[in-house]
Amino acid sequence: MKKSLMLWGLLLALSFFLVGGSQPVQASGTIKVGIVLPLTGKMAKFGEMEKQSFEMALAEINAAGGINGKKLELLIEDTTGRPEVGRSVAEKLITKDKVVMIGGGYSSSVTYAVAGVCQQNQVPFLVNTGSADKITSSGWDYIYRLNPPVSKYASAVESLLTEVIKPKTVAILHENSLFGSKGAKSFAKLCKKFGYQVVLNEGYENGGIDYKPVLIKVKQKNPDIIYMISYVMDASLLMKQAKELKLTPKMFIGGAAGFTMPEFRENAGKASEKVISATLWHQILPFPGAMDYYKKFKQRFHKDVDYHGAEAYSACYVIADVLKRTKSLKNTDIKAALAATDMMTVFGPVKFTTWGKLKNQNKANTYVVQWIDGKLELVWPAKLATKPLVYPVDWLQTWGY
């Protein structure tokens, strides 16, 4: 009889725990959130910028009272830029550290792996950078994304091409990753839409040291524009070797990622000058606090910051807002609070909706920047420009030949 009563009590307790979702046990006075970023490896520069931005926002949030009187605690884990490590650290954060939700997510392949773990464990995940479409087009209901999908990265570039550059032929170079392949596919689709002939669409392995063989192929095709989807070291090397080979298209265009990073200018040197790129943010945009964030970051870390930092900084504020509004720390209540998000950040407005095949996806505009006299200037749309677009470009003169 006693055994039956004990068993019944255990079943009752279990059913009580399961109804309405799980609620991780938190240390008194703190609320723990996991953040996954590449802090070592080839993508460490991106991870470093995002970590610094998360920590800036965290300090401000806690100084202002935290989460309804409790301190927000970020447990930042290094994914090393590898999907299998991303899965491992996500599982640790969920099962051992008992975080209430996860944020971060840089590269698409790692972010997708982490998203799979979060969905399986029904732990809310706010993505701020990983951009492959399938992260939010897989039907997952615990995954939310602040940044636009990679298929939308070239939206502003599209209008610049149709209104100003008007190319006839295009070469596309992209790294063989989830991000690069999807971005190249989307841009090729755009070219088909406007009747631009894609004379070359070729992938390469990230981290190479000699891109001249593929660049020689590009030179032989003599395209009007060269569109490249690359992380920062590859982006720098591609442009340096394009300069050495004296490639002179109408325009070199980056598909965001490495082409907007301060390290691109540092590593590519003269070869970065007048290159344009898609971007997701610029400090001059009319979003409350955007310029203030940029200045604070530069003053604190003595370097410029691009859209990657703005995404991370804004994501931290979204996380804080969600945790302030949630009815409890149960996964289902946090998910409901994420779904109800409607706020302004330095990155722009954040509201998660379902559109097309994308679920829980924020809508965000894209822009075009150009490296002019060593600075990343917003050049398109023209009404928002910090400087007018430099076009056409005499590349040989720009490079000092």
Secondary structure, 3 states (H helix, E strand, C coil): CHHHHHHHHHHHHHHHHHCCCCCCCCCCCEEEEEEEECCCCCCHHHHHHHHHHHHHHHHHHHHCCCECCEEEEEEEEECCCCHHHHHHHHHHHHHCCCCCCEEECCCHHHHHHHHHHHHHHCCCEEECCCCCHHHCCCCCCCEEECCCCHHHCCHHHHHHHHHHHCCCEEEEEEECCHHHHHHHHHHHHHHHHHCCEEEEEEEECCCCCCCHHHHHHHHHHCCCEEEEECCHHHHHHHHHHHHHCCCCCCEEEECCHHHHCHHHHHHHHHHHCCCEEEECCCCCCCCCCHHHHHHHHHHHHCCCCCHHHHHHHHHHHHHHHHHHHCCCCCHHHHHHHHHCCEEEECCEEEEEEEECCEEEEECCCCEEEEEECCEEEEEECHHHCCCCCCCCCCHHHHCCC
